[in-house]
Amino acid sequence: MPRPTAAQLAYGSCTVIFSTLAMLLLSQTSSGLGITVITLSALALGLLVAVTVPLPKRVPSAAAAPAVQARVPVRRETASVAASVSMSPEPVHEPAGP
């Protein structure tokens, strides 16, 4: 089960607090049963809001594979091929004598 993000926790907590205050002020209830019903409904609303917050987009693993392959060079040279290319004979220019 994935852990809740900071946004989910923040939105859910704010929803619980503000909806509880709003329902208690609007209903003007003073009975224990009314306060319990309002509190439980605010908790359910906060949970609903926290669950429905959009999650960050994740890159699917199939789309990530071509990006990794694109970074690998197509043609690799071995050390012996690279050494033979760099050691190719070049004309040597010696200074002319006196």
Backbone atoms as SQL, in Angstrom:
CREATE TABLE atoms (id INTEGER PRIMARY KEY, chain TEXT, resi INTEGER, resn TEXT, atom TEXT, x REAL, y REAL, z REAL);
INSERT INTO atoms VALUES
  (1, 'A', 1, 'MET', 'N', 0.851, -1.170, 0.000),
  (2, 'A', 1, 'MET', 'CA', 0.000, 0.000, 0.000),
  (3, 'A', 1, 'MET', 'C', 0.901, 1.239, 0.000),
  (4, 'A', 2, 'PRO', 'N', 0.669, 2.163, -0.924),
  (5, 'A', 2, 'PRO', 'CA', 1.536, 3.347, -0.985),
  (6, 'A', 2, 'PRO', 'C', 1.291, 4.282, 0.186),
  (7, 'A', 3, 'ARG', 'N', 2.345, 4.976, 0.570),
  (8, 'A', 3, 'ARG', 'CA', 2.226, 5.936, 1.669),
  (9, 'A', 3, 'ARG', 'C', 1.568, 7.219, 1.177),
  (10, 'A', 4, 'PRO', 'N', 0.819, 7.904, 2.051),
  (11, 'A', 4, 'PRO', 'CA', 0.198, 9.162, 1.616),
  (12, 'A', 4, 'PRO', 'C', 1.251, 10.251, 1.424),
  (13, 'A', 5, 'THR', 'N', 1.013, 11.094, 0.433),
  (14, 'A', 5, 'THR', 'CA', 1.926, 12.197, 0.167),
  (15, 'A', 5, 'THR', 'C', 1.625, 13.356, 1.113),
  (16, 'A', 6, 'ALA', 'N', 2.499, 14.349, 1.108),
  (17, 'A', 6, 'ALA', 'CA', 2.292, 15.522, 1.960),
  (18, 'A', 6, 'ALA', 'C', 1.033, 16.277, 1.550),
  (19, 'A', 7, 'ALA', 'N', 0.766, 16.327, 0.256),
  (20, 'A', 7, 'ALA', 'CA', -0.440, 17.014, -0.222),
  (21, 'A', 7, 'ALA', 'C', -1.701, 16.307, 0.261),
  (22, 'A', 8, 'GLN', 'N', -1.692, 14.985, 0.230),
  (23, 'A', 8, 'GLN', 'CA', -2.851, 14.238, 0.705),
  (24, 'A', 8, 'GLN', 'C', -3.093, 14.482, 2.187),
  (25, 'A', 9, 'LEU', 'N', -2.034, 14.467, 2.967),
  (26, 'A', 9, 'LEU', 'CA', -2.191, 14.713, 4.407),
  (27, 'A', 9, 'LEU', 'C', -2.692, 16.126, 4.684),
  (28, 'A', 10, 'ALA', 'N', -2.154, 17.102, 3.960),
  (29, 'A', 10, 'ALA', 'CA', -2.545, 18.492, 4.184),
  (30, 'A', 10, 'ALA', 'C', -4.000, 18.726, 3.792),
  (31, 'A', 11, 'TYR', 'N', -4.397, 18.263, 2.601),
  (32, 'A', 11, 'TYR', 'CA', -5.775, 18.473, 2.158),
  (33, 'A', 11, 'TYR', 'C', -6.764, 17.740, 3.053),
  (34, 'A', 12, 'GLY', 'N', -6.439, 16.516, 3.441),
  (35, 'A', 12, 'GLY', 'CA', -7.342, 15.762, 4.304),
  (36, 'A', 12, 'GLY', 'C', -7.491, 16.395, 5.674),
  (37, 'A', 13, 'SER', 'N', -6.389, 16.851, 6.262),
  (38, 'A', 13, 'SER', 'CA', -6.449, 17.477, 7.587),
  (39, 'A', 13, 'SER', 'C', -7.222, 18.792, 7.555),
  (40, 'A', 14, 'CYS', 'N', -6.966, 19.606, 6.555),
  (41, 'A', 14, 'CYS', 'CA', -7.691, 20.882, 6.445),
  (42, 'A', 14, 'CYS', 'C', -9.176, 20.654, 6.233),
  (43, 'A', 15, 'THR', 'N', -9.509, 19.636, 5.444),
  (44, 'A', 15, 'THR', 'CA', -10.919, 19.324, 5.212),
  (45, 'A', 15, 'THR', 'C', -11.603, 18.914, 6.504),
  (46, 'A', 16, 'VAL', 'N', -10.951, 18.078, 7.295),
  (47, 'A', 16, 'VAL', 'CA', -11.546, 17.635, 8.561),
  (48, 'A', 16, 'VAL', 'C', -11.761, 18.824, 9.494),
  (49, 'A', 17, 'ILE', 'N', -10.753, 19.666, 9.641),
  (50, 'A', 17, 'ILE', 'CA', -10.845, 20.785, 10.586),
  (51, 'A', 17, 'ILE', 'C', -11.920, 21.777, 10.158),
  (52, 'A', 18, 'PHE', 'N', -11.854, 22.213, 8.889),
  (53, 'A', 18, 'PHE', 'CA', -12.797, 23.248, 8.448),
  (54, 'A', 18, 'PHE', 'C', -14.221, 22.726, 8.325),
  (55, 'A', 19, 'SER', 'N', -14.394, 21.500, 7.886),
  (56, 'A', 19, 'SER', 'CA', -15.756, 20.977, 7.786),
  (57, 'A', 19, 'SER', 'C', -16.367, 20.728, 9.163),
  (58, 'A', 20, 'THR', 'N', -15.549, 20.309, 10.123),
  (59, 'A', 20, 'THR', 'CA', -16.068, 20.135, 11.483),
  (60, 'A', 20, 'THR', 'C', -16.523, 21.470, 12.063),
  (61, 'A', 21, 'LEU', 'N', -15.667, 22.481, 11.935),
  (62, 'A', 21, 'LEU', 'CA', -16.051, 23.804, 12.449),
  (63, 'A', 21, 'LEU', 'C', -17.288, 24.347, 11.752),
  (64, 'A', 22, 'ALA', 'N', -17.355, 24.206, 10.435),
  (65, 'A', 22, 'ALA', 'CA', -18.505, 24.731, 9.695),
  (66, 'A', 22, 'ALA', 'C', -19.793, 24.014, 10.080),
  (67, 'A', 23, 'MET', 'N', -19.746, 22.701, 10.169),
  (68, 'A', 23, 'MET', 'CA', -20.977, 21.958, 10.525),
  (69, 'A', 23, 'MET', 'C', -21.406, 22.226, 11.959),
  (70, 'A', 24, 'LEU', 'N', -20.444, 22.362, 12.880),
  (71, 'A', 24, 'LEU', 'CA', -20.820, 22.657, 14.267),
  (72, 'A', 24, 'LEU', 'C', -21.419, 24.056, 14.383),
  (73, 'A', 25, 'LEU', 'N', -20.855, 25.020, 13.664),
  (74, 'A', 25, 'LEU', 'CA', -21.399, 26.375, 13.729),
  (75, 'A', 25, 'LEU', 'C', -22.756, 26.484, 13.038),
  (76, 'A', 26, 'LEU', 'N', -22.920, 25.807, 11.921),
  (77, 'A', 26, 'LEU', 'CA', -24.187, 25.899, 11.194),
  (78, 'A', 26, 'LEU', 'C', -25.299, 25.112, 11.873),
  (79, 'A', 27, 'SER', 'N', -24.993, 23.974, 12.467),
  (80, 'A', 27, 'SER', 'CA', -26.040, 23.166, 13.097),
  (81, 'A', 27, 'SER', 'C', -26.377, 23.652, 14.505),
  (82, 'A', 28, 'GLN', 'N', -25.467, 24.331, 15.157),
  (83, 'A', 28, 'GLN', 'CA', -25.633, 24.834, 16.529),
  (84, 'A', 28, 'GLN', 'C', -26.083, 23.727, 17.476),
  (85, 'A', 29, 'THR', 'N', -25.538, 22.547, 17.287),
  (86, 'A', 29, 'THR', 'CA', -25.894, 21.420, 18.145),
  (87, 'A', 29, 'THR', 'C', -25.066, 21.462, 19.423),
  (88, 'A', 30, 'SER', 'N', -25.647, 20.964, 20.483),
  (89, 'A', 30, 'SER', 'CA', -24.932, 20.897, 21.747),
  (90, 'A', 30, 'SER', 'C', -25.009, 19.500, 22.364),
  (91, 'A', 31, 'SER', 'N', -25.704, 18.590, 21.700),
  (92, 'A', 31, 'SER', 'CA', -25.814, 17.235, 22.224),
  (93, 'A', 31, 'SER', 'C', -24.583, 16.411, 21.834),
  (94, 'A', 32, 'GLY', 'N', -24.288, 15.437, 22.634),
  (95, 'A', 32, 'GLY', 'CA', -23.135, 14.574, 22.381),
  (96, 'A', 32, 'GLY', 'C', -23.301, 13.753, 21.112),
  (97, 'A', 33, 'LEU', 'N', -24.514, 13.297, 20.849),
  (98, 'A', 33, 'LEU', 'CA', -24.771, 12.506, 19.661),
  (99, 'A', 33, 'LEU', 'C', -24.590, 13.353, 18.391),
  (100, 'A', 34, 'GLY', 'N', -25.044, 14.593, 18.408),
  (101, 'A', 34, 'GLY', 'CA', -24.908, 15.475, 17.247),
  (102, 'A', 34, 'GLY', 'C', -23.447, 15.790, 16.958),
  (103, 'A', 35, 'ILE', 'N', -22.670, 16.039, 18.014),
  (104, 'A', 35, 'ILE', 'CA', -21.247, 16.330, 17.846),
  (105, 'A', 35, 'ILE', 'C', -20.518, 15.093, 17.302),
  (106, 'A', 36, 'THR', 'N', -20.895, 13.910, 17.774),
  (107, 'A', 36, 'THR', 'CA', -20.277, 12.670, 17.298),
  (108, 'A', 36, 'THR', 'C', -20.576, 12.437, 15.823),
  (109, 'A', 37, 'VAL', 'N', -21.822, 12.665, 15.428),
  (110, 'A', 37, 'VAL', 'CA', -22.201, 12.485, 14.025),
  (111, 'A', 37, 'VAL', 'C', -21.445, 13.470, 13.137),
  (112, 'A', 38, 'ILE', 'N', -21.355, 14.717, 13.558),
  (113, 'A', 38, 'ILE', 'CA', -20.636, 15.729, 12.779),
  (114, 'A', 38, 'ILE', 'C', -19.155, 15.382, 12.688),
  (115, 'A', 39, 'THR', 'N', -18.565, 14.948, 13.784),
  (116, 'A', 39, 'THR', 'CA', -17.140, 14.601, 13.787),
  (117, 'A', 39, 'THR', 'C', -16.848, 13.423, 12.862),
  (118, 'A', 40, 'LEU', 'N', -17.672, 12.389, 12.932),
  (119, 'A', 40, 'LEU', 'CA', -17.467, 11.222, 12.076),
  (120, 'A', 40, 'LEU', 'C', -17.681, 11.556, 10.600),
  (121, 'A', 41, 'SER', 'N', -18.674, 12.392, 10.312),
  (122, 'A', 41, 'SER', 'CA', -18.892, 12.769, 8.913),
  (123, 'A', 41, 'SER', 'C', -17.740, 13.638, 8.398),
  (124, 'A', 42, 'ALA', 'N', -17.177, 14.496, 9.244),
  (125, 'A', 42, 'ALA', 'CA', -16.021, 15.305, 8.836),
  (126, 'A', 42, 'ALA', 'C', -14.799, 14.428, 8.595),
  (127, 'A', 43, 'LEU', 'N', -14.603, 13.403, 9.417),
  (128, 'A', 43, 'LEU', 'CA', -13.496, 12.473, 9.201),
  (129, 'A', 43, 'LEU', 'C', -13.667, 11.703, 7.890),
  (130, 'A', 44, 'ALA', 'N', -14.893, 11.274, 7.600),
  (131, 'A', 44, 'ALA', 'CA', -15.154, 10.569, 6.344),
  (132, 'A', 44, 'ALA', 'C', -14.921, 11.497, 5.149),
  (133, 'A', 45, 'LEU', 'N', -15.344, 12.735, 5.256),
  (134, 'A', 45, 'LEU', 'CA', -15.118, 13.697, 4.177),
  (135, 'A', 45, 'LEU', 'C', -13.628, 13.976, 3.984),
  (136, 'A', 46, 'GLY', 'N', -12.891, 14.119, 5.079),
  (137, 'A', 46, 'GLY', 'CA', -11.447, 14.329, 4.985),
  (138, 'A', 46, 'GLY', 'C', -10.731, 13.155, 4.359),
  (139, 'A', 47, 'LEU', 'N', -11.145, 11.941, 4.686),
  (140, 'A', 47, 'LEU', 'CA', -10.565, 10.747, 4.077),
  (141, 'A', 47, 'LEU', 'C', -10.864, 10.696, 2.588),
  (142, 'A', 48, 'LEU', 'N', -12.085, 11.047, 2.218),
  (143, 'A', 48, 'LEU', 'CA', -12.455, 11.069, 0.804),
  (144, 'A', 48, 'LEU', 'C', -11.613, 12.083, 0.026),
  (145, 'A', 49, 'VAL', 'N', -11.417, 13.263, 0.594),
  (146, 'A', 49, 'VAL', 'CA', -10.604, 14.290, -0.070),
  (147, 'A', 49, 'VAL', 'C', -9.154, 13.840, -0.177),
  (148, 'A', 50, 'ALA', 'N', -8.618, 13.240, 0.865),
  (149, 'A', 50, 'ALA', 'CA', -7.221, 12.803, 0.847),
  (150, 'A', 50, 'ALA', 'C', -6.990, 11.705, -0.183),
  (151, 'A', 51, 'VAL', 'N', -7.947, 10.836, -0.367),
  (152, 'A', 51, 'VAL', 'CA', -7.792, 9.738, -1.319),
  (153, 'A', 51, 'VAL', 'C', -7.926, 10.231, -2.756),
  (154, 'A', 52, 'THR', 'N', -8.733, 11.248, -2.987),
  (155, 'A', 52, 'THR', 'CA', -8.980, 11.703, -4.353),
  (156, 'A', 52, 'THR', 'C', -7.995, 12.773, -4.825),
  (157, 'A', 53, 'VAL', 'N', -7.050, 13.194, -3.999),
  (158, 'A', 53, 'VAL', 'CA', -6.028, 14.148, -4.444),
  (159, 'A', 53, 'VAL', 'C', -5.198, 13.473, -5.514),
  (160, 'A', 54, 'PRO', 'N', -4.978, 14.144, -6.659),
  (161, 'A', 54, 'PRO', 'CA', -4.187, 13.505, -7.723),
  (162, 'A', 54, 'PRO', 'C', -2.764, 13.203, -7.266),
  (163, 'A', 55, 'LEU', 'N', -2.302, 12.016, -7.598),
  (164, 'A', 55, 'LEU', 'CA', -0.944, 11.599, -7.258),
  (165, 'A', 55, 'LEU', 'C', 0.019, 12.094, -8.327),
  (166, 'A', 56, 'PRO', 'N', 1.302, 12.260, -7.983),
  (167, 'A', 56, 'PRO', 'CA', 2.269, 12.663, -9.006),
  (168, 'A', 56, 'PRO', 'C', 2.371, 11.610, -10.097),
  (169, 'A', 57, 'LYS', 'N', 2.606, 12.081, -11.321),
  (170, 'A', 57, 'LYS', 'CA', 2.699, 11.178, -12.468),
  (171, 'A', 57, 'LYS', 'C', 3.971, 10.346, -12.384),
  (172, 'A', 58, 'ARG', 'N', 3.839, 9.062, -12.657),
  (173, 'A', 58, 'ARG', 'CA', 4.984, 8.171, -12.660),
  (174, 'A', 58, 'ARG', 'C', 5.267, 7.753, -14.092),
  (175, 'A', 59, 'VAL', 'N', 6.531, 7.614, -14.412),
  (176, 'A', 59, 'VAL', 'CA', 6.934, 7.184, -15.741),
  (177, 'A', 59, 'VAL', 'C', 6.820, 5.672, -15.803),
  (178, 'A', 60, 'PRO', 'N', 6.067, 5.151, -16.763),
  (179, 'A', 60, 'PRO', 'CA', 5.980, 3.694, -16.865),
  (180, 'A', 60, 'PRO', 'C', 7.330, 3.091, -17.223),
  (181, 'A', 61, 'SER', 'N', 7.556, 1.881, -16.762),
  (182, 'A', 61, 'SER', 'CA', 8.855, 1.250, -16.970),
  (183, 'A', 61, 'SER', 'C', 9.128, 0.996, -18.447),
  (184, 'A', 62, 'ALA', 'N', 8.115, 0.766, -19.250),
  (185, 'A', 62, 'ALA', 'CA', 8.317, 0.530, -20.681),
  (186, 'A', 62, 'ALA', 'C', 8.815, 1.801, -21.370),
  (187, 'A', 63, 'ALA', 'N', 8.366, 2.956, -20.923),
  (188, 'A', 63, 'ALA', 'CA', 8.816, 4.208, -21.532),
  (189, 'A', 63, 'ALA', 'C', 10.219, 4.575, -21.059),
  (190, 'A', 64, 'ALA', 'N', 10.618, 4.102, -19.904),
  (191, 'A', 64, 'ALA', 'CA', 11.953, 4.418, -19.390),
  (192, 'A', 64, 'ALA', 'C', 13.031, 3.585, -20.068),
  (193, 'A', 65, 'ALA', 'N', 12.694, 2.410, -20.560),
  (194, 'A', 65, 'ALA', 'CA', 13.684, 1.529, -21.177),
  (195, 'A', 65, 'ALA', 'C', 14.317, 2.132, -22.429),
  (196, 'A', 66, 'PRO', 'N', 13.563, 2.731, -23.378),
  (197, 'A', 66, 'PRO', 'CA', 14.226, 3.314, -24.547),
  (198, 'A', 66, 'PRO', 'C', 15.151, 4.471, -24.195),
  (199, 'A', 67, 'ALA', 'N', 14.832, 5.207, -23.147),
  (200, 'A', 67, 'ALA', 'CA', 15.699, 6.316, -22.755),
  (201, 'A', 67, 'ALA', 'C', 17.051, 5.799, -22.276),
  (202, 'A', 68, 'VAL', 'N', 17.064, 4.657, -21.605),
  (203, 'A', 68, 'VAL', 'CA', 18.319, 4.077, -21.142),
  (204, 'A', 68, 'VAL', 'C', 19.113, 3.550, -22.332),
  (205, 'A', 69, 'GLN', 'N', 18.424, 2.941, -23.284),
  (206, 'A', 69, 'GLN', 'CA', 19.111, 2.408, -24.442),
  (207, 'A', 69, 'GLN', 'C', 19.665, 3.506, -25.323),
  (208, 'A', 70, 'ALA', 'N', 19.037, 4.658, -25.337),
  (209, 'A', 70, 'ALA', 'CA', 19.505, 5.744, -26.189),
  (210, 'A', 70, 'ALA', 'C', 20.844, 6.289, -25.705),
  (211, 'A', 71, 'ARG', 'N', 21.156, 6.145, -24.441),
  (212, 'A', 71, 'ARG', 'CA', 22.402, 6.669, -23.905),
  (213, 'A', 71, 'ARG', 'C', 23.595, 5.747, -24.176),
  (214, 'A', 72, 'VAL', 'N', 23.348, 4.507, -24.522),
  (215, 'A', 72, 'VAL', 'CA', 24.433, 3.559, -24.776),
  (216, 'A', 72, 'VAL', 'C', 24.907, 3.748, -26.213),
  (217, 'A', 73, 'PRO', 'N', 26.223, 3.902, -26.444),
  (218, 'A', 73, 'PRO', 'CA', 26.698, 4.089, -27.812),
  (219, 'A', 73, 'PRO', 'C', 26.414, 2.860, -28.665),
  (220, 'A', 74, 'VAL', 'N', 26.124, 3.112, -29.926),
  (221, 'A', 74, 'VAL', 'CA', 25.776, 2.022, -30.824),
  (222, 'A', 74, 'VAL', 'C', 27.005, 1.185, -31.159),
  (223, 'A', 75, 'ARG', 'N', 28.123, 1.835, -31.438),
  (224, 'A', 75, 'ARG', 'CA', 29.335, 1.126, -31.818),
  (225, 'A', 75, 'ARG', 'C', 30.401, 1.335, -30.759),
  (226, 'A', 76, 'ARG', 'N', 30.927, 0.240, -30.282),
  (227, 'A', 76, 'ARG', 'CA', 31.994, 0.318, -29.287),
  (228, 'A', 76, 'ARG', 'C', 33.272, -0.215, -29.900),
  (229, 'A', 77, 'GLU', 'N', 34.360, 0.442, -29.603),
  (230, 'A', 77, 'GLU', 'CA', 35.652, -0.027, -30.090),
  (231, 'A', 77, 'GLU', 'C', 36.408, -0.655, -28.926),
  (232, 'A', 78, 'THR', 'N', 37.116, -1.708, -29.222),
  (233, 'A', 78, 'THR', 'CA', 37.927, -2.328, -28.190),
  (234, 'A', 78, 'THR', 'C', 39.227, -1.551, -28.045),
  (235, 'A', 79, 'ALA', 'N', 39.953, -1.828, -27.019),
  (236, 'A', 79, 'ALA', 'CA', 41.198, -1.108, -26.763),
  (237, 'A', 79, 'ALA', 'C', 42.226, -1.379, -27.853),
  (238, 'A', 80, 'SER', 'N', 42.256, -2.598, -28.377),
  (239, 'A', 80, 'SER', 'CA', 43.244, -2.910, -29.413),
  (240, 'A', 80, 'SER', 'C', 42.942, -2.163, -30.710),
  (241, 'A', 81, 'VAL', 'N', 41.678, -2.010, -31.060),
  (242, 'A', 81, 'VAL', 'CA', 41.325, -1.269, -32.263),
  (243, 'A', 81, 'VAL', 'C', 41.660, 0.202, -32.081),
  (244, 'A', 82, 'ALA', 'N', 41.350, 0.753, -30.921),
  (245, 'A', 82, 'ALA', 'CA', 41.650, 2.154, -30.668),
  (246, 'A', 82, 'ALA', 'C', 43.153, 2.392, -30.660),
  (247, 'A', 83, 'ALA', 'N', 43.931, 1.456, -30.126),
  (248, 'A', 83, 'ALA', 'CA', 45.385, 1.611, -30.083),
  (249, 'A', 83, 'ALA', 'C', 45.988, 1.509, -31.475),
  (250, 'A', 84, 'SER', 'N', 45.469, 0.609, -32.294),
  (251, 'A', 84, 'SER', 'CA', 46.026, 0.470, -33.636),
  (252, 'A', 84, 'SER', 'C', 45.708, 1.682, -34.492),
  (253, 'A', 85, 'VAL', 'N', 44.575, 2.302, -34.265),
  (254, 'A', 85, 'VAL', 'CA', 44.222, 3.498, -35.019),
  (255, 'A', 85, 'VAL', 'C', 45.107, 4.658, -34.604),
  (256, 'A', 86, 'SER', 'N', 45.381, 4.782, -33.315),
  (257, 'A', 86, 'SER', 'CA', 46.192, 5.905, -32.851),
  (258, 'A', 86, 'SER', 'C', 47.675, 5.702, -33.153),
  (259, 'A', 87, 'MET', 'N', 48.094, 4.467, -33.388),
  (260, 'A', 87, 'MET', 'CA', 49.503, 4.201, -33.660),
  (261, 'A', 87, 'MET', 'C', 49.762, 4.018, -35.153),
  (262, 'A', 88, 'SER', 'N', 48.918, 4.565, -35.981),
  (263, 'A', 88, 'SER', 'CA', 49.117, 4.426, -37.423),
  (264, 'A', 88, 'SER', 'C', 50.387, 5.150, -37.832),
  (265, 'A', 89, 'PRO', 'N', 51.116, 4.599, -38.804),
  (266, 'A', 89, 'PRO', 'CA', 52.370, 5.224, -39.212),
  (267, 'A', 89, 'PRO', 'C', 52.126, 6.573, -39.884),
  (268, 'A', 90, 'GLU', 'N', 52.855, 7.525, -39.439),
  (269, 'A', 90, 'GLU', 'CA', 52.781, 8.859, -40.023),
  (270, 'A', 90, 'GLU', 'C', 54.168, 9.210, -40.545),
  (271, 'A', 91, 'PRO', 'N', 54.239, 10.012, -41.563),
  (272, 'A', 91, 'PRO', 'CA', 55.563, 10.396, -42.058),
  (273, 'A', 91, 'PRO', 'C', 56.307, 11.195, -41.003),
  (274, 'A', 92, 'VAL', 'N', 57.571, 10.855, -40.833),
  (275, 'A', 92, 'VAL', 'CA', 58.396, 11.528, -39.862),
  (276, 'A', 92, 'VAL', 'C', 59.204, 12.590, -40.577),
  (277, 'A', 93, 'HIS', 'N', 59.157, 13.805, -40.126),
  (278, 'A', 93, 'HIS', 'CA', 59.906, 14.894, -40.721),
  (279, 'A', 93, 'HIS', 'C', 61.090, 15.202, -39.826),
  (280, 'A', 94, 'GLU', 'N', 62.284, 14.902, -40.347),
  (281, 'A', 94, 'GLU', 'CA', 63.494, 15.206, -39.584),
  (282, 'A', 94, 'GLU', 'C', 64.101, 16.492, -40.126),
  (283, 'A', 95, 'PRO', 'N', 64.676, 17.244, -39.233),
  (284, 'A', 95, 'PRO', 'CA', 65.298, 18.478, -39.718),
  (285, 'A', 95, 'PRO', 'C', 66.465, 18.167, -40.656),
  (286, 'A', 96, 'ALA', 'N', 66.646, 19.031, -41.640),
  (287, 'A', 96, 'ALA', 'CA', 67.729, 18.834, -42.617),
  (288, 'A', 96, 'ALA', 'C', 69.066, 19.098, -41.941),
  (289, 'A', 97, 'GLY', 'N', 70.063, 18.303, -42.292),
  (290, 'A', 97, 'GLY', 'CA', 71.387, 18.436, -41.700),
  (291, 'A', 97, 'GLY', 'C', 72.136, 19.678, -42.193),
  (292, 'A', 98, 'PRO', 'N', 73.298, 20.003, -41.600),
  (293, 'A', 98, 'PRO', 'CA', 74.040, 21.218, -41.992),
  (294, 'A', 98, 'PRO', 'C', 74.725, 21.136, -43.299);
